[in-house]
């Protein structure tokens, strides 16, 4: 009795959005299309048309439309409201830093002895922080925290008060705290939106994908041809590759997690 190859089982639902979109894009590339064109790494089967696999034009179009939406979601980086607010807050904290360090530098030449003495002493403590507004956002955030901590120490705190800059540091702290809050909020919102939108699209795609797998396998059993067999073979090869990449990602994530466990005498490689 002749046996026919079956399509391997693989839960695509466990893939992240990028892996899912990549798998479905390559699967779409296996479906014959009129007009030819470039073929993916796993070549599409040379059939006379989709009906040989049992796929209707409507099924293929619906699958393709949803895949386009998911691909756009994966590839597009949207500018959120938080991003615009972050730019404004970042500019404000930069202005505070420049004013604070410049004022200290200028007052080293003050004719008022108390101001000059305070500025000269304070300048040495502030010097490492000059220009931190040019750093990457998160580095700048951390450097500002360090500056604020150092300025709370004596004699720095007294010298800051002598120069009338206490309110400037208070404004800088407010801006830096707001920048941190907005950064966390943007990250959380972006992740939530990507998961929600991707989940909705994938919920529409999964039954379409499952239907095409079932049709292809059924045609390969009921009306087997060399072409349908080749299609099933190509799909299985794609599943194997996707599974291998998924397992590799999970393995790396697990290894990194294990490195962070207490008791490990090996430092984490950044």
N, C-alpha and C positions, 0 to 999 in steps of 0.2 A: 504493500500500500504506500502510495506516494505521500510524503509529509511536506507540509508547507511551513515556511518560516513565519513565526509570529513576531509582532512588534513587542519589544521588551517593555516591561512595566517600569515606570519612573515617575515619581510624584513631583511634577514641575512646580507645585505649590510651595515647595520648600526653598526654591530659588529666590534670591533677592531681585529687585526690579531690573537691575542691569543684566544679571545672568538670564533672567526670564526673557527680556527683550532680545538678547543675543540669540538665545535658543530658538525663539519663535521666528526671528528674522532668517536664520539659517534654514529652519523648517520651511518657511515660505519660499526660500530659494530652491527647494527641491521640487516644488510644484511646477509642472511644465507651463510655460507661458508663450504665447505667440509672439513672434518678432525677435526671438533670440535674446542677445545681449550677454553681458558678462555673467559668468556662473560663479557661485561661491566655491569655497575649498572642497566641500563635498558636492560633487556635481549633480545637477538636477537630472531626473530621469528623462530619457528621450522618448516621450509618448506623443501621440498625435493630438492630444488635448486632454484637459481635466476630466471629461466624462470617463476616460479609461480607468480612472481611479474612483469614480463615483462622486467626485466633487462638483457641485453645481457652481455656476458663475456667482450666484448670490452668496453662497457659503464662502467662497474665496474672497469676494469683495468685502463682506462683513468682517472676516478675519483680518484682512489687510487694513481696513479702516481703523480698527481698534489697535492693531499693531503700530500704525503710524502715530496714534495718540500716545501710546505708551513710550515709543521711541522719543517723541518730542518731550515727554515728561522727564525721561532719563537724561536727555542731552541739554535741556534748557535750564539755565540758571536765572531765576526770576529776581528782579529787584523789588524787595519788599518795602513796606512802610518803615520798618525798623532800620533798613539800610539808609534811607534818606535821613532819618533822625540821627543815626550814628554819625553820619558825615557832619551834621551840625554840631553835635556834642563834641566830636573829635576836634573840630576847628576851634571850639571854645576852650577846650582844655589846652590846646596848643598855644593859644593866645595867653592863657594864664601862665604857662611854663616860661614862655619868652619874656613876658613882662617881669615875672619874679626873678629870673636869672639876670636879665639885663639891668634891672633896677639895682640889684646887689652890686653888679660890676661897676655901674656908674657912680654909686655912692661911696666907692673906695676913694674917690677924689673929692668927697664932700668937705667943705670948710668947717662943718660942724664935727667936732672931735668925736662925740659919742656915736654919731652915724658912721663916720669913717672907720672907727675902731670895730664897730659891729659888722660893717660890710666886709672889712678885710678878714675878720675871723670867719664870717659866714661863707665867704667866697670859697675858701678851701674845702668846706663841707659840701658846697653845692656844685663845685667844679665837675665831679664825675657825672652829674646829671644834665650838664649843658648839652643841648642838641638832642635830647631824648625824644623830642617831638618828631624827629625824622625816622624813628624806628618803626617797625611793623606794629600794627595796632595792639596786638596782645603783649608784645615786648614792652611797648610804651606804657601800657596799663600797669604791668608789674613794676616798671621803673618808677612810675609815679607813686605807687604804694611804698616803695623803698624810700623815695624822697620825703614823703609825708611822715614816715616813721622816724627818719633821721632828724627832721625838723622839730620833732617833739622832744628830742633830747636836749639837755643843757650843755653848753651855753647857747646852742642854736635857737631854742625856743625864745629865750630872752632877746637875742639879737634880732630875730624876726620881728618881735614886738617893737623893738627900738626903731626899726626901719619902717614900721607901719605896714607890714606885709602879712599880718595874721589873717586878715579878711581875704587876701588873695589865695592863701593856702586853703582856706575854708571853701572858697569857690572852686578851686582845683579838685578838692576831695569830692565835692558834690558832683562835678562833671565826670570825674573818673568812675565814681560809683554808678552813675547813670549809664555810662558807656558799658560797663560790665553787665548791668541789668539788661540793657537792650541787646547786647551780644548774645546772652543766654536765651532771651526771649525769641530772637530771630532764629537761632539754631533749633530751638524746640518747635517753633511754628513751621519752619521749613521741613523738618523731619516729619511732623504730623501731617502736613499737607501732601507731601510726597507719598507717604504710606497710604493715606486715605484715597487720594486720587488714583494711585497705582492699584490699590485693592479693588476699586470699582471697575476699572478697565479690565483687570485680570479676571474678575468674576464673569465678565462677558466673554472673555477670550477662551477660558478653560473648556466650556462645553463645546465650543466650535472646534478647538484643537482635538478634543476627545472624539468628536464626531468624525473628523477627518481620519484620525488613526483607525477608528472602527471600520469606516468605509474602505480604506485602503487594505486593511487586513482581510476584510470580508471578500473583497474583489479578488484578492490574491488566493483565497481558498475556493471561492465559487467559480470564478472565471480567471484562473491563474494564467499569467503570461510571463515571458522573460522580463518584460518591462515592470509589471507589478511586483515581481520578486525583487527586481533591482531597487525599486522604490523602498520596499520594506527593509532591505539591506542597508540602504543609505540612511534611513531614519534610525535604525538601530546603531549605526556608526555614530550618528549625531548624538544620540542618547548617551552612548558610552563616553564621548568626549565631554559632554555637558556634566555628566556624573563625575568624571575624573577631575574636572576643574572645580566643581562644587566640593568634592572631598578634599582637594588640596587647600581650598580656602578655609574650610572648617578645621583641617589639621593645623594650619598655620595659626589660626585664631586660638585653638586649644593650647598649642605650644606656648604662645605668648602669654596666655592666661596662667599657665603652670609656672612660668618664670617669675610671675608676680606673687606667687604664694609664699607666705612666711616660711623661713627656714632654709630657703635656697641661698647657697653661698655664691651663686653666680650673678654678677650684675646684669641688668637688662641692657641689651644693646639697643641704643636709640635708633 
